[in-house]
Amino acid sequence: MFGLAWVSRSLNHPQGKRGLISTLICLICVGILAFCVSTSHSIVLMSAMWITIFAFCSQFASLYSMSITDRPTHKFSYGLARVPVLAVFSTTTLAQLFSIFLSKESFEHLLSPDHHGAHDASAAHEHESEEVGNWPYFVGSAASSVALLLSAYALKNQPFQHVLTSATASSLQEHAADLSHAICFVIPGLSRLLLPRINSMVLLAATTTGLLMLCEHFKHDFAWADPVCCLLLSVAVFSTMWPLSTYTGMILLQTTPPHLINQIDRCVSEAQHIEGVLELRFGRYWQLDFNQLVGTVDVRVRREADEQNVLAHVTEKLSSVITVLTVQVVKDAAWSAGEVPYTNGHANSGGCSSSHDHNDHGHSHGGGGHDNHGHSHDSHDSHGHSHGGGGGGSDHGHSHGGGHSDHGHSHDGVVYH
């Protein structure tokens, strides 16, 4: 009972009952197609059965995601928010794997038609298929179409439906769009129906039904009809699932959504102009699930800046795009010594230093009974004092080295009376 507790949580969701019913219908469709495959022994029907299994898995993933919560745990920092992404990725990858497997089976039937038995067995198989009739193809096409349409439209705003609308267009959709433009050029009234991008599952259902009908029509005249139709259906499945797997795989790889890069850069640029902010460093932004964007950034601020004020303004700028944001405010003095620290509003490479030199004493005598005072100041705040007197006064030289202020006074050779 504990293992099925998620079912009760899913039923509490507004779409829980609808999701459970659609999942059960897809499961029934899988059973119908399995019976059709066992009756007709057709590999194209087997491909349709695997497509129906994929539809069932997508509905099951949507139903299970209704019971998932994003609350953090001691093991997972963001809860189980990425489980629906992983579920969609797994189902689309499964569909691509069975398409590759069925492609291999199709090539085996084409290259070696009797590889499963002798000619007598093949004749017996053809005789058995004639006795069964054509109903498995009609029933199988209806069951697979129902399952695919349920996976596309039964639920709203669920993981699989989000991926269908957000992923890039598949090659099947691109060809359908070209055909729709050609039709709308002849019949403009159909533009509202055909010009919007057609859902991938609708195209896949139409392709599956068309190939099953072709196989049913030509299977008695051409022995290669079944494997060729299966091969075409496998290619259609692979091309349809590839954009879905790519979209969810990029989320699992913690990449930044391409359509949000410019918006994130603009917010970061605005945050760098906040008063007290020197720079934003080590910024990392990635997509957590289908709806949440996570970001972490270190903000280097001035020593006298108000940390709480800077934190509030930076968070306000970035939270418009980033859902889960972590901001680390770092004072300027805390950065490595290889960088230029910010101290009392002055940029110093090695701090403050001063040196005093009182070791040079010179004696000079001048006439006239006047004292000669010579002052020299260089750009490093060095003060030179020279005192000369008529009575054998002494000259004192003082040197002060610093980096705080520059005095550009020169009084050398000036005589005071």
Long-range contacts (C-beta under 8 A, 24 or more apart in sequence): 6-64, 6-67, 7-67, 9-66, 9-67, 10-63, 10-64, 10-66, 10-67, 13-66, 13-67, 15-66, 15-155, 15-156, 15-158, 16-63, 16-66, 18-154, 18-155, 19-59, 19-62, 19-63, 19-66, 19-154, 19-155, 19-158, 20-63, 22-59, 22-150, 22-151, 22-154, 22-155, 23-56, 23-59, 23-60, 23-63, 25-146, 25-147, 25-150, 26-52, 26-55, 26-56, 26-59, 26-147, 26-150, 26-151, 27-56, 29-55, 29-56, 29-143, 29-144, 29-146, 29-147, 30-56, 30-147, 32-139, 32-140, 32-143, 33-140, 33-143, 33-144, 36-136, 36-137, 36-139, 36-140, 36-143, 37-136, 37-140, 39-132, 39-136, 40-129, 40-132, 40-136, 40-137, 41-125, 41-128, 41-129, 42-129, 42-136, 42-137, 42-215, 42-219, 42-226, 43-102, 43-105, 43-106, 43-109, 43-226, 43-227, 43-230, 44-211, 44-212, 44-215, 44-226, 44-227, 44-229, 44-230, 44-233, 45-136, 45-137, 45-140, 45-212, 46-102, 46-230, 47-98, 47-99, 47-102, 47-208, 47-230, 47-233, 47-234, 47-237, 48-140, 48-141, 48-143, 48-144, 48-208, 48-212, 48-233, 49-140, 49-144, 50-95, 50-98, 50-99, 50-102, 51-95, 51-144, 51-147, 51-148, 51-204, 51-208, 51-233, 51-237, 52-143, 52-144, 52-147, 52-148, 53-98, 54-91, 54-92, 54-94, 54-95, 54-98, 54-151, 55-144, 55-147, 55-148, 55-150, 55-151, 55-201, 56-147, 57-90, 57-91, 57-94, 58-88, 58-91, 58-151, 58-160, 59-150, 59-151, 59-154, 59-155, 59-160, 61-87, 61-88, 61-90, 61-91, 61-159, 61-160, 62-155, 62-158, 62-159, 62-160, 62-161, 65-158, 65-159, 66-158, 70-292, 78-288, 78-294, 78-324, 81-288, 81-289, 81-292, 82-251, 82-252, 82-288, 82-289, 84-159, 84-289, 84-290, 85-159, 85-248, 85-251, 85-252, 85-289, 85-290, 86-248, 86-252, 87-159, 88-159, 88-160, 88-163, 88-244, 88-248, 89-245, 89-248, 89-249, 89-252, 91-160, 92-163, 92-241, 92-244, 92-245, 92-248, 93-241, 93-245, 95-237, 95-238, 95-241, 96-237, 96-238, 96-241, 96-242, 96-245, 98-237, 99-234, 99-235, 99-237, 99-238, 99-241, 100-234, 100-238, 102-230, 102-231, 102-233, 102-234, 103-230, 103-231, 103-234, 103-235, 105-227, 105-230, 106-227, 106-228, 106-230, 106-231, 106-234, 107-227, 107-231, 109-224, 109-226, 109-227, 109-230, 110-224, 110-227, 110-228, 110-231, 113-223, 113-224, 129-219, 130-220, 134-216, 137-212, 137-213, 137-215, 137-216, 138-212, 138-216, 140-212, 141-208, 141-209, 141-212, 141-213, 144-205, 144-208, 144-209, 144-212, 145-205, 145-206, 145-208, 145-209, 148-201, 148-202, 148-204, 148-205, 148-208, 149-201, 149-202, 149-205, 151-201, 152-199, 152-200, 152-201, 152-202, 153-199, 159-290, 162-290, 163-244, 163-247, 163-248, 163-290, 164-199, 164-200, 164-201, 164-244, 166-247, 166-290, 167-243, 167-244, 167-246, 167-247, 168-243, 168-246, 168-247, 169-197, 169-243, 170-200, 170-239, 170-240, 170-242, 170-243, 171-239, 172-200, 172-203, 172-204, 172-207, 172-236, 172-239, 172-240, 173-197, 173-198, 173-200, 173-203, 176-203, 200-240, 200-244, 203-240, 204-236, 204-237, 204-240, 207-233, 207-236, 208-233, 250-287, 251-287, 251-288, 251-289, 251-290, 254-286, 254-287, 255-286, 255-287, 256-285, 256-286, 256-287, 257-287, 257-293, 260-293, 260-321, 263-321, 264-295, 264-321, 264-322, 267-317, 267-318, 267-320, 267-321, 267-322, 268-297, 268-318, 270-317, 271-299, 271-313, 271-314, 271-317, 271-318, 274-310, 274-313, 274-314, 274-317, 275-305, 276-301, 276-302, 276-304, 276-305, 276-306, 276-309, 276-310, 277-301, 277-305, 277-310, 277-314, 278-302, 278-332, 278-342, 280-314, 285-322, 288-323, 288-324, 291-323, 292-323, 292-324, 293-321, 293-322, 293-323, 293-324, 294-322, 294-323, 294-324, 294-325, 295-322, 295-324, 295-325, 295-326, 296-325, 296-326, 296-327, 296-328, 297-325, 297-326, 297-327, 297-328, 298-327, 298-328, 298-329, 298-330, 299-327, 299-328, 299-329, 299-330, 300-330, 300-332, 300-335, 301-329, 301-330, 301-331, 301-332, 302-332, 302-342, 303-331, 303-332, 303-333, 303-342, 303-343, 303-344, 304-345, 307-331, 346-403, 346-404, 348-403, 352-402, 352-403, 352-404, 353-401, 353-402, 353-403, 354-400, 354-401, 354-402, 355-399, 355-400, 355-401, 356-398, 356-399, 356-400, 357-397, 357-398, 357-399, 358-396, 358-397, 358-398, 360-397, 361-394, 361-395, 361-396, 361-397, 362-386, 362-394, 362-395, 362-397, 363-392, 363-393, 363-394, 363-395, 364-388, 364-393, 364-395, 365-389, 365-390, 365-391, 365-392, 365-393, 366-390, 370-415, 370-416, 370-417, 371-416, 372-415, 373-411, 373-414, 373-416, 374-411, 374-412, 374-413, 374-414, 375-409, 375-410, 375-411, 375-412, 376-410, 376-411, 376-412, 377-407, 377-408, 377-409, 377-410, 379-406, 379-408, 380-406, 381-405, 381-406, 381-407, 383-407
